[in-house]
Amino acid sequence: MRPGFSGGELAYQQLCSEITVDFNDCSNQVLEMESLFLNPDYCRVDLAELLRAIQTQEKQKLHLTATIQVLKKAGRPSERVENHENCSFKIPMEHECVHLQEITEAAGTKEAEANAEYDNALKEAIRGVQEAVTAINEHLEEVRYEISALEIE
């Protein structure tokens, strides 16, 4: 097991690697389809552009989803667990904590600002994912429309 990784984290990293491979395979297939639509035999630039737009939104969604995961893993600044590696231990189970600070208005304000920045970053990423999903669904609706039109012909 890699240092610093629990069994669950290692399994999560493995799953992420597998999903990345699958995403790359899908992306390559979409690029092949896009190239096919641009081929003079098909000359469907409109469909190639739709696929490109979907790919762009999928990349944005994936990036923002990863951002959300990183933010959630880190947690709100005020709720993060302190690491006591640098504290000095005088006798076992008793130490002088380097994290103890006098609570001041400035410190409280700084913590509140850090929490607000975290909350805003998380909300912005979630909103971005929702917007990407909406855009993807709109593009897919256009694809469905085009498929229906081809079936009628």
N, C-alpha and C positions, 0 to 999 in steps of 0.2 A: 504494500500500500504506500502511496506517495505521502511524504511528510506533510502534515497540515490538512490532510483530507480524511474524513470519516468514510465509512463504507457507503453511506447514503450519498455523500458528495461525490465520491468516486463513480458510483452508479449513474448519478446525474450527469457528470462530465462525459461518461461513456455514451449515454443516451443523446446528449447534445452533439457529440461527434457523429453518431449514426444519423441523426436528423440532418446534420449539415451535409453529409454525403448524399442523402436522399434529395435534399433541396437542390444541390448542385446537379444531380441527374435530371430532375424536373426542369431546372433552368436550361440545361443543355437541350432538352427535348423542345422546349418552347422556342429557343433560338433557332433550332432546325426548322420548326414550323414557320417561324417568322421569315427565314430565308426562303423557304418554299413559296410563301405567299408573295414575296418580292420577285420571284422567278417570272420571266416574261410569259411562260406557259400559263400561269395563273393570273398574274398582274392584279393582285389584290392588296394594294398598298394600304387600303383602309383596314383590312384585317391584320396586317403586319403592324400597323400603328396601334391598333387595339391591344395586341399582344405585348407590344413594347410598353404601353401605358400600364397594363396589368403588372408586368414585371417590375416596373419602377415602383408602383404602389406596394407590391409584395416585399420588395427590398426595404422600403420605408417602414412597413409594418413589422418586419423581422427585426430591424434595427431598434425600433421603439419598444418592441416586446422584450428584447434583451436589456434595454435601458431600465424598463420596469422591474425586471428580475434582479438586476444589480442593485437598484434602489431598495427594493423590498428586502434583499439579503442584508444590505447594510443597515437598514432600519432608520427610524427617525433619530437625529443626533442626540436628543435628550433621553432616548431609550436604549442607547447602545451600551453594552456591557463593557466595563473598564477592564483592561488587561493589567494584571498586577506584577508583571515580570520585572519591572524596574523599581518596585517597592523594596525597601530594606526590611529584612526579617531579623529581629533581635533574638527572639526565642521562637521555637516552632509554634505555628498557629497564631502568632501575634506579629504584626508588622506595622511599619510606619508607611502609610499610604501616600504616594506622591500625587495622587489625584485629588486629595482634599484641598479645597480652596474656600476662601471666605466668600460667602454668598453676598454679592453686591447687586445693585440695580444694573450696572453695566454688564456684569456677567449674565444676569437674567435676560437682559435685552439681547445680548449676543446669542444666547441659547434660543430665544424666541425667534430671532431672525434666521438662525440656522434651520430651525424646524419649519419656518415659513418657506424658506428656499427649497427645502426637501419636499414639502407638501405641494408647492407650485410645480416643481420638476416632475413629480409623480403624476399630478393632474394633467400637465401638458403632454406627457408621454401617453397617458391613457386616452386623452382627447385625440392625439395624433393617430393612435391605432384605430380609434373609432372612425375618424375621417378617412383613413386608408381603406378600411373595410367597406365603407360606403362607396368610395370611388371604385374599388374592385367590383363590388356588386353592380354598380351602374355599367361598367365596362362589360361585365359578363352578360348583363341584360342585352346589351348591343350585340354581343356574339350570338345569344339565343335568337335574337331577331333576324340576324343574318342567316343562321342555320334554317330557321323557318322559311325565309324567303327562298333559299336554295332548294328546300324540299318541295315547295310549291311549283318551282320551274320545271 
